[in-house]
């Protein structure tokens, strides 16, 4: 019998599928999850309370001759962390970094767009990036980014882009002020509301890879764009 898994804070399809012994594509593309897939669009961006259907496992048979010992290994499907890192409005191009994921450290260099991309375990929870000659530090809770249509999802993106915005799910005065600043910086009507045009622009700037327009209102000198899982 298929199971129903209620999403908790910090979970995404990658980590849920790993928990039940599936590839994430098997779970996400199961017909029973079609409505959820249409609603959320991205397997890495679920909302606590969403319900993911876990399909039954299928038996796979292998034919081998008797009288010998064989090893069978489960294929791993790592998740991916992809971050575009900035110093102010300048991408951190070709900068050396240390990436620590759940205590496991590796090193690398960003590409010609300031992008860090690496394979990580599907159930990874936390990443820390230390980058550049100034040893700037960025911390991330993996799997916790919600869709931009959710207040928490918008707040997280605003915060990552350098706007003063707590990620608490409340469309309060501080969040509205950050929205006004963002809207002004990117040529949108400065209403302070999380309307469709603002959601689209926020997702384009944060989730995509590219240049970030000058933003005089943003409070932080270090910014990140992109996503994990």
C-alpha positions as a Markdown table, in Angstrom:
| # | Residue | x | y | z |
|---|---|---|---|---|
| 1 | Unk | 0.0 | 0.0 | 0.0 |
| 2 | Unk | 1.3 | 3.5 | -0.9 |
| 3 | Unk | 2.1 | 5.6 | 2.2 |
| 4 | Unk | 1.3 | 9.3 | 2.7 |
| 5 | Unk | 4.2 | 11.4 | 4.1 |
| 6 | Unk | 3.3 | 14.8 | 5.6 |
| 7 | Unk | 6.1 | 17.3 | 4.9 |
| 8 | Unk | 7.9 | 18.8 | 7.9 |
| 9 | Unk | 10.1 | 21.9 | 8.1 |
| 10 | Unk | 13.3 | 21.4 | 6.2 |
| 11 | Unk | 12.1 | 18.5 | 4.1 |
| 12 | Unk | 12.1 | 18.3 | 0.3 |
| 13 | Unk | 11.4 | 15.4 | -2.2 |
| 14 | Unk | 15.1 | 14.6 | -2.2 |
| 15 | Unk | 15.3 | 13.9 | 1.5 |
| 16 | Unk | 11.9 | 12.2 | 1.7 |
| 17 | Unk | 12.7 | 9.9 | -1.2 |
| 18 | Unk | 16.0 | 9.0 | 0.4 |
| 19 | Unk | 14.2 | 8.2 | 3.7 |
| 20 | Unk | 12.0 | 5.6 | 2.0 |
| 21 | Unk | 14.7 | 4.2 | -0.3 |
| 22 | Unk | 13.6 | 5.8 | -3.6 |
| 23 | Unk | 15.2 | 8.0 | -6.3 |
| 24 | Unk | 13.6 | 11.4 | -6.0 |
| 25 | Unk | 12.4 | 11.2 | -9.6 |
| 26 | Unk | 10.4 | 8.0 | -8.8 |
| 27 | Unk | 8.5 | 9.8 | -6.0 |
| 28 | Unk | 8.0 | 13.1 | -7.8 |
| 29 | Unk | 6.9 | 11.7 | -11.1 |
| 30 | Unk | 4.5 | 9.2 | -9.5 |
| 31 | Unk | 0.9 | 9.9 | -10.8 |
| 32 | Unk | -0.3 | 10.0 | -7.2 |
| 33 | Unk | 1.8 | 13.2 | -6.7 |
| 34 | Unk | 0.6 | 14.9 | -9.9 |
| 35 | Unk | -1.5 | 17.6 | -8.1 |
| 36 | Unk | 1.4 | 18.4 | -5.7 |
| 37 | Unk | 3.8 | 18.6 | -8.6 |
| 38 | Unk | 1.6 | 21.0 | -10.4 |
| 39 | Unk | 1.1 | 23.1 | -7.3 |
| 40 | Unk | 4.7 | 23.4 | -6.2 |
| 41 | Unk | 6.5 | 23.1 | -9.6 |
| 42 | Unk | 9.9 | 22.4 | -8.0 |
| 43 | Unk | 10.7 | 19.2 | -6.1 |
| 44 | Unk | 13.1 | 21.1 | -3.9 |
| 45 | Unk | 10.4 | 23.6 | -2.6 |
| 46 | Unk | 7.7 | 22.0 | -0.5 |
| 47 | Unk | 5.7 | 23.6 | 2.3 |
| 48 | Unk | 5.2 | 22.0 | 5.7 |
| 49 | Unk | 1.8 | 20.2 | 5.7 |
| 50 | Unk | 2.1 | 19.2 | 2.0 |
| 51 | Unk | 1.4 | 15.4 | 1.6 |
| 52 | Unk | 3.8 | 13.3 | -0.6 |
| 53 | Unk | 2.6 | 9.9 | -1.6 |
| 54 | Unk | 5.3 | 7.2 | -1.3 |
| 55 | Unk | 4.7 | 4.4 | -3.9 |
| 56 | Unk | 5.1 | 0.7 | -3.2 |
| 57 | Unk | 8.5 | -0.7 | -4.0 |
| 58 | Unk | 8.8 | -2.8 | -7.0 |
| 59 | Unk | 10.7 | -6.1 | -7.0 |
| 60 | Unk | 13.7 | -6.2 | -9.4 |
| 61 | Unk | 14.9 | -9.6 | -10.4 |
| 62 | Unk | 18.4 | -10.4 | -11.6 |
| 63 | Unk | 19.4 | -13.7 | -13.2 |
| 64 | Unk | 22.9 | -15.1 | -12.2 |
| 65 | Unk | 24.5 | -18.5 | -12.3 |
| 66 | Unk | 24.6 | -20.5 | -9.1 |
| 67 | Unk | 27.8 | -21.4 | -7.2 |
| 68 | Unk | 29.2 | -17.8 | -7.1 |
| 69 | Unk | 29.1 | -14.8 | -4.9 |
| 70 | Unk | 27.8 | -11.5 | -6.3 |
| 71 | Unk | 27.7 | -8.0 | -5.0 |
| 72 | Unk | 24.7 | -5.7 | -5.6 |
| 73 | Unk | 25.1 | -2.0 | -4.9 |
| 74 | Unk | 22.3 | 0.6 | -4.6 |
| 75 | Unk | 22.8 | 3.4 | -7.0 |
| 76 | Unk | 23.1 | 6.8 | -5.3 |
| 77 | Unk | 21.4 | 9.9 | -6.6 |
| 78 | Unk | 22.9 | 12.9 | -5.0 |
| 79 | Unk | 21.2 | 16.2 | -4.7 |
| 80 | Unk | 22.8 | 19.4 | -6.0 |
| 81 | Unk | 23.6 | 22.7 | -4.3 |
| 82 | Unk | 24.0 | 25.6 | -6.7 |
| 83 | Unk | 24.8 | 29.1 | -5.4 |
| 84 | Unk | 25.7 | 32.3 | -7.1 |
| 85 | Unk | 27.7 | 34.3 | -4.6 |
| 86 | Unk | 28.2 | 38.1 | -4.6 |
| 87 | Unk | 30.3 | 40.7 | -2.9 |
| 88 | Unk | 27.9 | 43.7 | -3.0 |
| 89 | Unk | 26.7 | 43.6 | -6.6 |
| 90 | Unk | 29.8 | 41.9 | -8.0 |
| 91 | Unk | 29.7 | 38.1 | -8.6 |
| 92 | Unk | 32.6 | 36.4 | -6.8 |
| 93 | Unk | 34.3 | 35.1 | -10.0 |
| 94 | Unk | 36.9 | 32.4 | -9.8 |
| 95 | Unk | 37.2 | 32.6 | -6.0 |
| 96 | Unk | 38.4 | 29.7 | -3.9 |
| 97 | Unk | 35.8 | 28.4 | -1.4 |
| 98 | Unk | 35.4 | 25.8 | 1.4 |
| 99 | Unk | 32.0 | 24.1 | 1.4 |
| 100 | Unk | 31.1 | 22.2 | 4.6 |
| 101 | Unk | 27.9 | 20.1 | 4.3 |
| 102 | Unk | 26.7 | 18.5 | 7.6 |
| 103 | Unk | 30.3 | 18.5 | 8.8 |
| 104 | Unk | 31.9 | 17.2 | 5.6 |
| 105 | Unk | 34.3 | 19.7 | 4.0 |
| 106 | Unk | 35.4 | 20.1 | 0.4 |
| 107 | Unk | 37.1 | 22.9 | -1.5 |
| 108 | Unk | 36.7 | 24.3 | -5.0 |
| 109 | Unk | 36.6 | 27.5 | -7.1 |
| 110 | Unk | 33.5 | 29.4 | -8.4 |
| 111 | Unk | 33.1 | 29.7 | -12.1 |
| 112 | Unk | 33.0 | 32.7 | -14.5 |
| 113 | Unk | 29.6 | 33.7 | -13.1 |
| 114 | Unk | 30.5 | 33.3 | -9.4 |
| 115 | Unk | 28.6 | 30.0 | -9.2 |
| 116 | Unk | 29.4 | 27.2 | -6.8 |
| 117 | Unk | 27.9 | 23.9 | -7.7 |
| 118 | Unk | 28.4 | 20.6 | -6.0 |
| 119 | Unk | 26.8 | 17.2 | -5.4 |
| 120 | Unk | 25.5 | 16.7 | -1.8 |
| 121 | Unk | 23.6 | 14.0 | 0.0 |
| 122 | Unk | 19.8 | 14.0 | -0.6 |
| 123 | Unk | 19.2 | 14.4 | 3.1 |
| 124 | Unk | 21.8 | 17.1 | 3.8 |
| 125 | Unk | 20.5 | 19.7 | 6.3 |
| 126 | Unk | 23.1 | 22.5 | 6.6 |
| 127 | Unk | 25.8 | 24.0 | 4.4 |
| 128 | Unk | 28.5 | 26.6 | 5.3 |
| 129 | Unk | 30.5 | 28.4 | 2.6 |
| 130 | Unk | 33.6 | 30.3 | 3.3 |
| 131 | Unk | 34.8 | 32.1 | 0.2 |
| 132 | Unk | 37.3 | 34.6 | -1.2 |
| 133 | Unk | 40.3 | 36.5 | 0.1 |
| 134 | Unk | 38.1 | 38.1 | 2.7 |
| 135 | Unk | 36.9 | 34.7 | 3.9 |
| 136 | Unk | 33.2 | 35.8 | 3.7 |
| 137 | Unk | 30.9 | 33.2 | 5.4 |
| 138 | Unk | 27.4 | 32.1 | 4.2 |
| 139 | Unk | 25.2 | 29.7 | 6.0 |
| 140 | Unk | 22.3 | 27.8 | 4.5 |
| 141 | Unk | 19.5 | 25.5 | 5.8 |
| 142 | Unk | 19.1 | 23.0 | 3.0 |
| 143 | Unk | 15.7 | 21.9 | 1.8 |
| 144 | Unk | 13.9 | 24.6 | 3.7 |
| 145 | Unk | 13.4 | 27.2 | 0.9 |
| 146 | Unk | 9.6 | 27.4 | 0.2 |
| 147 | Unk | 8.0 | 28.5 | -3.0 |
| 148 | Unk | 8.0 | 32.3 | -3.7 |
| 149 | Unk | 4.2 | 32.3 | -3.5 |
| 150 | Unk | 4.5 | 31.6 | 0.3 |
| 151 | Unk | 5.4 | 34.5 | 2.6 |
| 152 | Unk | 8.3 | 32.5 | 4.1 |
| 153 | Unk | 9.6 | 31.8 | 0.6 |
| 154 | Unk | 9.6 | 35.4 | -0.4 |
| 155 | Unk | 11.2 | 36.5 | 2.9 |
| 156 | Unk | 14.0 | 34.0 | 2.5 |
| 157 | Unk | 14.8 | 35.2 | -1.0 |
| 158 | Unk | 14.7 | 38.9 | 0.2 |
| 159 | Unk | 17.0 | 38.1 | 3.0 |
| 160 | Unk | 19.4 | 36.1 | 0.8 |
| 161 | Unk | 19.5 | 39.1 | -1.6 |
| 162 | Unk | 20.6 | 41.4 | 1.2 |
| 163 | Unk | 17.3 | 43.0 | 2.3 |
| 164 | Unk | 16.4 | 43.4 | 6.0 |
| 165 | Unk | 13.8 | 40.7 | 6.3 |
| 166 | Unk | 13.2 | 38.1 | 9.0 |
| 167 | Unk | 12.0 | 34.7 | 7.7 |
| 168 | Unk | 9.0 | 34.2 | 10.1 |
| 169 | Unk | 6.0 | 33.8 | 7.7 |
| 170 | Unk | 4.4 | 37.1 | 8.8 |
| 171 | Unk | 3.6 | 39.8 | 6.2 |
| 172 | Unk | 4.5 | 42.5 | 8.7 |
| 173 | Unk | 5.8 | 46.0 | 8.4 |
| 174 | Unk | 9.4 | 44.9 | 8.1 |
| 175 | Unk | 8.6 | 42.5 | 5.3 |
| 176 | Unk | 6.5 | 45.1 | 3.5 |
| 177 | Unk | 9.3 | 47.6 | 3.8 |
| 178 | Unk | 11.7 | 45.1 | 2.3 |
| 179 | Unk | 9.2 | 44.4 | -0.5 |
| 180 | Unk | 8.9 | 48.1 | -1.2 |
| 181 | Unk | 12.7 | 48.4 | -1.4 |
| 182 | Unk | 13.0 | 45.4 | -3.8 |
| 183 | Unk | 10.1 | 46.7 | -6.0 |
| 184 | Unk | 11.8 | 50.1 | -6.2 |
| 185 | Unk | 15.1 | 48.6 | -7.0 |
| 186 | Unk | 13.7 | 46.5 | -9.9 |
| 187 | Unk | 11.3 | 48.9 | -11.4 |
| 188 | Unk | 8.0 | 47.5 | -10.0 |
| 189 | Unk | 5.2 | 49.5 | -8.4 |
| 190 | Unk | 6.3 | 50.0 | -4.8 |
| 191 | Unk | 3.2 | 48.7 | -3.1 |
| 192 | Unk | 4.7 | 46.4 | -0.5 |
| 193 | Unk | 2.4 | 43.6 | -1.5 |
| 194 | Unk | 3.5 | 40.2 | -2.6 |
| 195 | Unk | 1.8 | 40.4 | -6.0 |
| 196 | Unk | 2.3 | 38.1 | -9.0 |
| 197 | Unk | 4.8 | 40.5 | -10.7 |
| 198 | Unk | 6.9 | 40.8 | -7.5 |
| 199 | Unk | 6.9 | 37.0 | -7.0 |
| 200 | Unk | 8.1 | 36.5 | -10.6 |
| 201 | Unk | 10.8 | 39.1 | -10.4 |
| 202 | Unk | 12.0 | 37.8 | -7.0 |
| 203 | Unk | 12.1 | 34.2 | -8.3 |
| 204 | Unk | 14.0 | 35.3 | -11.4 |
| 205 | Unk | 16.6 | 37.3 | -9.5 |
| 206 | Unk | 17.1 | 34.8 | -6.6 |
| 207 | Unk | 16.6 | 31.4 | -8.2 |
| 208 | Unk | 18.3 | 32.1 | -11.5 |
| 209 | Unk | 21.9 | 32.8 | -12.4 |
| 210 | Unk | 22.9 | 36.2 | -13.8 |
| 211 | Unk | 23.9 | 39.8 | -12.9 |
| 212 | Unk | 22.1 | 41.4 | -10.0 |
| 213 | Unk | 21.0 | 45.0 | -10.7 |
| 214 | Unk | 22.4 | 47.7 | -8.4 |
| 215 | Unk | 20.3 | 47.8 | -5.2 |
| 216 | Unk | 21.1 | 50.9 | -3.1 |
| 217 | Unk | 18.4 | 49.9 | -0.6 |
| 218 | Unk | 19.8 | 46.5 | 0.3 |
| 219 | Unk | 21.5 | 46.4 | 3.7 |
| 220 | Unk | 24.1 | 43.6 | 3.2 |
| 221 | Unk | 27.4 | 43.6 | 1.3 |
| 222 | Unk | 27.3 | 39.9 | 0.8 |
| 223 | Unk | 24.6 | 38.3 | -1.2 |
| 224 | Unk | 23.8 | 34.9 | -2.6 |
| 225 | Unk | 21.4 | 33.7 | -5.3 |
| 226 | Unk | 20.5 | 30.3 | -6.5 |
| 227 | Unk | 19.2 | 27.3 | -4.7 |
| 228 | Unk | 19.9 | 23.9 | -3.1 |
| 229 | Unk | 18.3 | 20.5 | -3.7 |
